């Protein structure tokens, strides 16, 4: 799996305790990424039964869906989502090779990560762009 013209592309997974929040942030990031083709972004929110929480199975499925051969940046909303992703990474075979937990603001980081991935940035550049969102001032 790859991006435009067969080049590998970084994918993005958005993990939230709420399916609606994950899907909405994915929609927002895609809309703000400038139109046209974007890197793959997959939401992984809530539990299998539609409740609030996180699901290893949903996160794994989203990561496989977003994987285009250049790594997968995983952004999370709250603490226990971090623990779930770290557990998946520790197992080693639950997420695609090159999957990485990215410490960044959920909304702003998702937008920055998707813009950078869509422009062809590698996983390090995508992570740096997402982390840079910590410095965005709103005053």
Number of C-alpha atoms within 10 A of each C-alpha: 12 17 21 12 6 9 12 17 27 32 33 31 32 27 32 29 22 20 21 16 19 24 19 15 21 24 16 14 22 22 13 13 22 11 8 8 12 22 26 23 29 24 29 30 29 23 19 14 7 11 12 15 17 26 21 18 14 17 28 19 18 24 29 19 19 25 29 22 17 23 23 33 29 29 28 29 20 14 9 14 22 20 13 17 24 13 13 18 18 11 9 11 10 19 22 21 16 15 25 21 17 23 18 23 20 23 22 18 26 33 24 24 35 29 22 23 29 24 16 20 19 19 24 14 15 29 26 18 23 27 20 16 19 14 8 10 6 4 3
